[in-house]
Amino acid sequence: SIIVPILFSVILSVLLLPLCERLEKWGMGRAAASIVALFVAILFVLGLGYLIVSQTINIGQDASDIVNKIKSLVMRMLDWASDKFGMSQSELIARAESELGNSASNIGSYISTALNSLGSSLSSGILVPIMIFFFLYYREFFKEFFFRVFSNSPRKEIENVLSKIYDVLRNYLVGLITVMGIVAILNTVGLWILGIEYAWFFGILAAMLTIFPYIGIFIGSLIPALFALATKDSAWYAAGVVLWFQAVQTLEGNFITPKIVGGKASLNPLVSLLSFFLGGMLFGISGMILALPMLAMLKVIFDAIPETKAYGFLLSEPDDSFILTEKQQRKKQRKAKKEEKEKE
């Protein structure tokens, strides 16, 4: 409840720092610039929240029609299951009720956990903006703190490491926002072509879920797919949604993200995946969001310390030389030697 808000505050402060510095160059005091930058961020978050809530309410207005279609879909599924497993619909329903009854004892704990998480989120919603303001306002003070902690190291070296951490976080965050925007457009275009209602809402929602690496866009595709399954007469629409979103995911993973983010925050894919799940185990959803930026910061720190450079190497993305076969490596070495002789 304390560590996660601090980490979010640091990361969001990095994102707002360029705006704060620009306002200061325009003659605004540091306190006023910090407040204005924070106010802009709050307006953006509130606008995004209003968009999601309002569209959810609009979709809920058609809930009766959607529920009727879901009922007919469930009946068709029951007919199929009855033929497949040789059981009557009443037996299938009784079996389902029995399974739900077995898990009902856990519902109370799930609700309690959800309420605790909601309370923690609300408290963070107050704590994080306050900390962001102080991180922006006292940024030179906190920088001096690091100089004093590592007083045995050259001041220029410490400043260089802090600058690299700032650049990595800023590039990662700006790249992530840019990728989200491109993915939102692609998702929306695909849903619009398929004729899915609320295409732009589902497209933006799925793009926002890309903040969860590897599984975000998959979850984002399931929501409009289920909506298409409930509102369209054919299951091919749902299949089309899933196929389109998977194509976008392939495009995003292999072309969009490498081109935009590139080597600015290049991390080992396996270590990134492990950090994603470890972050989820430690801090839940917040840990999943924080995993990659924290890993990028650790890589910069490990690279700066001689004793931990090997760990920084482990966190970096392997280049092509590590996936070449022995024959390809010998060929590459011969080519390098030939080029050296030509230069001589």
C-alpha positions as CSV (number, residue, x, y, z in Angstrom):
1,S,0.0,0.0,0.0
2,I,3.0,2.3,0.3
3,I,5.6,0.9,-2.1
4,V,3.3,0.7,-5.1
5,P,2.0,4.3,-4.9
6,I,5.6,5.6,-4.5
7,L,6.7,3.7,-7.6
8,F,3.7,4.9,-9.7
9,S,4.4,8.5,-8.5
10,V,8.1,8.3,-9.6
11,I,7.1,6.9,-13.0
12,L,4.4,9.5,-13.6
13,S,6.6,12.3,-12.4
14,V,9.1,11.3,-15.1
15,L,6.3,11.4,-17.7
16,L,5.2,14.9,-16.5
17,L,8.7,16.4,-16.0
18,P,9.1,17.6,-19.6
19,L,5.8,19.5,-19.4
20,C,6.8,20.9,-16.0
21,E,10.2,22.1,-17.3
22,R,8.5,23.7,-20.4
23,L,6.1,25.6,-18.2
24,E,9.1,26.8,-16.1
25,K,10.9,28.0,-19.2
26,W,7.8,30.1,-20.1
27,G,8.3,31.9,-16.8
28,M,6.0,30.0,-14.5
29,G,7.3,29.2,-10.9
30,R,8.2,25.6,-10.0
31,A,5.3,25.2,-7.6
32,A,2.8,26.6,-10.2
33,A,4.3,24.5,-13.0
34,S,4.1,21.3,-10.9
35,I,0.5,22.0,-10.1
36,V,-0.5,22.7,-13.7
37,A,1.3,19.6,-15.0
38,L,-0.4,17.5,-12.3
39,F,-3.8,19.1,-13.1
40,V,-3.3,18.2,-16.8
41,A,-2.6,14.6,-15.9
42,I,-5.7,14.5,-13.6
43,L,-7.9,15.9,-16.4
44,F,-6.6,13.3,-18.8
45,V,-7.3,10.4,-16.4
46,L,-10.7,11.8,-15.5
47,G,-11.5,12.2,-19.2
48,L,-10.5,8.6,-19.9
49,G,-12.5,7.4,-17.0
50,Y,-15.6,9.3,-18.2
51,L,-15.2,7.8,-21.7
52,I,-15.1,4.3,-20.3
53,V,-18.0,4.8,-17.8
54,S,-20.2,6.6,-20.3
55,Q,-19.8,4.0,-23.0
56,T,-20.4,1.2,-20.5
57,I,-23.6,2.9,-19.6
58,N,-24.6,3.2,-23.2
59,I,-23.9,-0.5,-23.8
60,G,-25.9,-1.2,-20.7
61,Q,-29.0,0.5,-22.1
62,D,-29.1,-2.2,-24.7
63,A,-28.7,-4.8,-22.0
64,S,-32.2,-6.4,-22.4
65,D,-31.6,-7.1,-26.1
66,I,-28.1,-8.5,-25.4
67,V,-29.4,-10.6,-22.5
68,N,-32.1,-12.1,-24.8
69,K,-29.4,-13.0,-27.4
70,I,-27.2,-14.4,-24.7
71,K,-30.1,-16.6,-23.6
72,S,-30.7,-17.9,-27.1
73,L,-26.9,-18.5,-27.4
74,V,-26.8,-20.4,-24.2
75,M,-29.8,-22.5,-25.3
76,R,-28.0,-23.4,-28.5
77,M,-24.9,-24.3,-26.5
78,L,-27.0,-26.5,-24.2
79,D,-28.5,-28.3,-27.2
80,W,-25.0,-28.9,-28.6
81,A,-23.7,-30.1,-25.3
82,S,-26.7,-32.4,-24.8
83,D,-26.1,-34.0,-28.1
84,K,-22.3,-34.2,-27.6
85,F,-22.3,-35.7,-24.0
86,G,-25.6,-37.6,-24.2
87,M,-27.1,-35.7,-21.2
88,S,-30.4,-33.9,-21.0
89,Q,-30.5,-30.1,-20.6
90,S,-31.9,-30.5,-17.0
91,E,-29.0,-32.7,-16.1
92,L,-26.5,-30.3,-17.5
93,I,-28.0,-27.4,-15.7
94,A,-28.1,-29.4,-12.4
95,R,-24.4,-30.2,-12.9
96,A,-23.6,-26.6,-13.5
97,E,-25.5,-25.5,-10.4
98,S,-23.7,-28.1,-8.3
99,E,-20.3,-26.9,-9.5
100,L,-21.3,-23.3,-8.8
101,G,-22.5,-24.3,-5.3
102,N,-19.1,-25.8,-4.6
103,S,-17.4,-22.6,-5.4
104,A,-19.9,-20.3,-3.6
105,S,-18.0,-20.5,-0.4
106,N,-15.2,-18.6,-1.9
107,I,-17.4,-15.7,-3.2
108,G,-17.3,-13.9,0.1
109,S,-13.5,-13.9,0.2
110,Y,-13.3,-12.7,-3.4
111,I,-15.7,-9.8,-2.6
112,S,-13.7,-8.9,0.5
113,T,-10.5,-8.9,-1.5
114,A,-12.1,-6.8,-4.2
115,L,-13.3,-4.2,-1.6
116,N,-9.9,-4.1,0.0
117,S,-8.3,-3.5,-3.4
118,L,-10.9,-0.8,-4.2
119,G,-10.2,0.9,-0.9
120,S,-6.5,0.8,-1.6
121,S,-7.0,2.2,-5.1
122,L,-9.0,5.1,-3.7
123,S,-6.4,5.9,-1.1
124,S,-3.7,5.7,-3.8
125,G,-5.8,8.1,-5.9
126,I,-5.3,10.7,-3.2
127,L,-1.7,9.8,-2.2
128,V,-0.2,9.5,-5.7
129,P,-1.0,13.1,-6.9
130,I,0.4,14.5,-3.7
131,M,3.6,12.6,-4.1
132,I,3.9,13.5,-7.8
133,F,3.7,17.2,-6.9
134,F,6.5,16.8,-4.3
135,F,8.7,14.7,-6.7
136,L,8.4,17.5,-9.3
137,Y,8.8,20.4,-6.9
138,Y,11.7,18.9,-4.9
139,R,13.4,17.0,-7.8
140,E,16.8,18.8,-7.2
141,F,16.6,17.9,-3.5
142,F,16.0,14.2,-4.2
143,K,18.9,14.3,-6.7
144,E,21.2,15.7,-4.0
145,F,20.1,12.8,-1.7
146,F,21.6,10.3,-4.2
147,F,24.8,12.3,-4.4
148,R,25.1,12.1,-0.6
149,V,24.3,8.4,-0.4
150,F,26.9,7.5,-3.0
151,S,29.4,10.2,-1.9
152,N,32.3,7.8,-2.7
153,S,31.5,7.7,-6.4
154,P,32.2,10.6,-8.7
155,R,29.3,13.1,-8.9
156,K,29.3,13.1,-12.7
157,E,29.0,9.3,-12.8
158,I,26.0,9.4,-10.5
159,E,24.4,12.1,-12.5
160,N,25.0,10.1,-15.6
161,V,23.2,7.0,-14.1
162,L,20.2,9.1,-13.0
163,S,20.0,10.7,-16.4
164,K,20.0,7.2,-18.1
165,I,17.3,6.0,-15.7
166,Y,15.2,9.1,-16.6
167,D,15.8,8.6,-20.3
168,V,14.9,4.9,-20.2
169,L,11.7,5.5,-18.3
170,R,10.6,8.5,-20.4
171,N,11.3,6.7,-23.7
172,Y,9.5,3.6,-22.5
173,L,6.4,5.5,-21.3
174,V,6.2,7.7,-24.4
175,G,6.8,4.7,-26.6
176,L,4.1,2.8,-24.8
177,I,1.5,5.6,-25.2
178,T,2.4,5.9,-28.9
179,V,2.0,2.1,-29.4
180,M,-1.4,2.2,-27.6
181,G,-2.6,5.0,-29.9
182,I,-1.6,3.0,-33.1
183,V,-3.1,-0.2,-31.7
184,A,-6.3,1.6,-30.8
185,I,-6.7,2.9,-34.4
186,L,-6.0,-0.6,-35.9
187,N,-8.4,-2.3,-33.5
188,T,-11.1,0.3,-34.2
189,V,-10.7,0.0,-38.0
190,G,-11.0,-3.8,-37.8
191,L,-14.1,-3.8,-35.6
192,W,-15.7,-1.1,-37.8
193,I,-15.1,-3.2,-41.0
194,L,-16.7,-6.2,-39.2
195,G,-19.7,-4.1,-38.3
196,I,-19.3,-4.4,-34.5
197,E,-21.1,-1.8,-32.5
198,Y,-19.1,0.6,-30.2
199,A,-16.0,-0.2,-32.3
200,W,-13.9,2.7,-31.1
201,F,-14.8,2.0,-27.5
202,F,-13.7,-1.7,-27.7
203,G,-10.7,-0.7,-29.8
204,I,-9.4,1.9,-27.2
205,L,-10.2,-0.5,-24.3
206,A,-8.1,-3.3,-25.9
207,A,-5.3,-0.9,-26.7
208,M,-5.2,0.2,-23.0
209,L,-4.9,-3.4,-21.9
210,T,-1.6,-3.7,-23.9
211,I,-0.1,-2.2,-20.8
212,F,-0.1,-5.8,-19.6
213,P,2.5,-7.5,-21.8
214,Y,1.8,-10.7,-23.7
215,I,-1.8,-11.2,-22.3
216,G,-3.3,-7.7,-22.5
217,I,-4.4,-7.7,-26.1
218,F,-5.6,-11.3,-25.8
219,I,-8.0,-10.3,-23.0
220,G,-8.9,-7.2,-25.0
221,S,-9.9,-9.3,-27.9
222,L,-12.2,-11.6,-25.8
223,I,-14.5,-8.7,-24.7
224,P,-15.5,-7.6,-28.2
225,A,-15.6,-11.2,-29.4
226,L,-18.1,-12.1,-26.7
227,F,-20.0,-8.9,-27.5
228,A,-20.1,-9.9,-31.2
229,L,-21.2,-13.5,-30.2
230,A,-24.1,-12.0,-28.2
231,T,-25.2,-9.4,-30.7
232,K,-24.5,-10.9,-34.1
233,D,-26.4,-13.8,-35.8
234,S,-23.2,-15.7,-36.8
235,A,-20.3,-16.9,-34.7
236,W,-18.0,-15.9,-37.6
237,Y,-18.1,-12.3,-36.4
238,A,-16.5,-13.3,-33.1
239,A,-14.0,-15.4,-34.9
240,G,-13.2,-12.4,-37.1
241,V,-12.6,-10.2,-34.1
242,V,-10.2,-12.7,-32.5
243,L,-8.3,-13.2,-35.8
244,W,-8.0,-9.5,-36.4
245,F,-6.8,-8.7,-32.9
246,Q,-4.3,-11.5,-33.1
247,A,-3.0,-10.1,-36.4
248,V,-2.7,-6.7,-34.7
249,Q,-0.9,-8.3,-31.8
250,T,1.6,-9.9,-34.2
251,L,2.1,-6.6,-35.9
252,E,2.5,-4.8,-32.6
253,G,5.0,-7.3,-31.2
254,N,7.2,-7.7,-34.3
255,F,7.1,-4.3,-36.0
256,I,5.3,-1.4,-34.1
257,T,6.9,-1.8,-30.7
258,P,10.5,-2.6,-31.9
259,K,10.3,0.4,-34.3
260,I,8.9,2.9,-31.8
261,V,10.5,1.7,-28.5
262,G,13.4,0.0,-30.2
263,G,16.6,-0.3,-28.2
264,K,15.5,2.5,-25.8
265,A,14.3,-0.1,-23.3
266,S,15.3,-3.4,-25.0
267,L,15.0,-6.2,-22.4
268,N,15.4,-9.9,-22.5
269,P,12.0,-11.3,-23.5
270,L,12.2,-14.3,-21.1
271,V,13.3,-12.1,-18.1
272,S,10.5,-9.6,-19.0
273,L,8.0,-12.4,-18.9
274,L,9.3,-13.7,-15.6
275,S,9.3,-10.2,-14.1
276,F,5.7,-9.7,-15.3
277,F,4.5,-12.7,-13.4
278,L,6.7,-12.0,-10.4
279,G,5.3,-8.5,-10.3
280,G,1.8,-9.9,-10.3
281,M,2.6,-12.3,-7.5
282,L,4.1,-9.5,-5.4
283,F,1.7,-6.6,-6.0
284,G,-1.2,-7.9,-8.2
285,I,-2.3,-5.9,-11.2
286,S,-0.2,-2.9,-10.1
287,G,2.9,-5.2,-10.1
288,M,2.2,-6.3,-13.7
289,I,2.1,-2.7,-14.8
290,L,5.2,-1.7,-12.9
291,A,7.2,-4.8,-13.9
292,L,8.8,-3.6,-17.2
293,P,9.7,0.0,-16.2
294,M,11.2,-1.3,-12.9
295,L,13.2,-3.9,-14.9
296,A,14.5,-1.2,-17.2
297,M,15.6,0.8,-14.2
298,L,17.4,-2.2,-12.7
299,K,19.2,-2.8,-16.0
300,V,20.6,0.8,-16.0
301,I,21.7,0.4,-12.4
302,F,23.3,-3.0,-12.9
303,D,25.2,-1.7,-16.0
304,A,26.6,1.2,-14.0
305,I,28.0,-1.0,-11.2
306,P,31.1,-3.2,-12.2
307,E,30.1,-6.0,-9.8
308,T,26.6,-6.4,-11.3
309,K,27.4,-5.8,-15.0
310,A,26.8,-9.5,-15.7
311,Y,23.2,-9.1,-14.4
312,G,22.7,-6.1,-16.6
313,F,23.9,-8.2,-19.6
314,L,21.4,-10.9,-18.6
315,L,18.5,-8.4,-18.6
316,S,19.5,-7.0,-22.1
317,E,17.9,-8.3,-25.3
318,P,20.3,-10.9,-27.0
319,D,21.5,-9.8,-30.4
320,D,21.6,-12.1,-33.5
321,S,25.1,-13.4,-32.7
322,F,23.7,-15.5,-29.9
323,I,21.2,-17.4,-32.1
324,L,23.5,-18.2,-35.0
325,T,24.5,-21.8,-35.6
326,E,28.1,-22.8,-35.4
327,K,28.4,-22.8,-39.2
328,Q,26.9,-19.3,-39.4
329,Q,29.3,-18.0,-36.7
330,R,32.3,-19.3,-38.6
331,K,31.0,-17.7,-41.8
332,K,30.6,-14.4,-39.9
333,Q,34.1,-14.6,-38.5
334,R,35.6,-15.3,-41.9
335,K,33.7,-12.3,-43.3
336,A,35.0,-10.1,-40.5
337,K,38.6,-11.2,-41.1
338,K,38.2,-10.6,-44.8
339,E,37.0,-7.1,-44.2
340,E,39.9,-6.4,-41.9
341,K,42.4,-7.6,-44.5
342,E,40.8,-5.4,-47.2
343,K,41.0,-2.4,-44.9
344,E,44.8,-3.1,-44.3
